[in-house]
Amino acid sequence: MNKKIQDSIFASVTGFVVAFIFADFLQATKFSGFAWHLFWLFPVLSVVCLEIANQIGKKITFIDEAAKFFLVGAFSAVVDIKVFQFSAWILGLIIFVSPLVSKSISFLVSTVVKYGGNKIWVFSAQGGPASGWENKYLAKELLQFFTITLIGMIIDVATFYYFTKIMGPQFSMQPKIWEELSIVFSALVAALWNFLGYKFWVFKK
């Protein structure tokens, strides 16, 4: 399949998936009637913005990588939110545990998604069949990746704790919506650290 078509498909799917989260936000406001528009608007915007980034990226590679990293991060954020909600529900049926436990689980699961997306798509760091030196290289890459990710998890969870436990819901927002928004905020803060770490250390060319 043509690379540009693949990029467009991933961008549109990401936009559609992210629309579910933002539709939840709108449902809690007076603009709830516009929520369904997000399911066509976000995919279109994702494809258009990626195409613009690709054109700029022909001269400044960083821009193209940053756009793709953002899309992978957005997709992972949705995974983060849904795994958090599911794990919190499952663990709540078994035994009461801190939401931070569910948040840590969801962060690790979404990180697996990020690893694949960043390695294969964002930084194009694909390799052939692992053997000999390649095995050692892969082990080193994984160690570096999880080092960056572990620090990112600490940043992510700490930011989530600040928004939910210290700051608390703002603008008369429902606790569930604020919790989802806090996950997005914490993911964005950790994303900056992760991008720099992945680009200049883990997937350095």
Buried (B, 14 or more C-beta within 10 A) or exposed (E): EEEEEEBBEBBBBBBBBBBBBBBBBBEBEEEEEEBEEBBEBBBEBBBEBBBEBBEBBEEEEEBBBBBBBBBBBBBBBBBBBBBBBBBBEEBEEEEEEEBBEBBBBBBBBBBEBBBEBBBEBBBEBEEEEEEEEEEEEEEEBEEBBBEBBEBBBBBBBEBBBBBBEEEEBEEEBEEEBBBBBBBBBBBBBBBEBBBEBBBEEBBEE
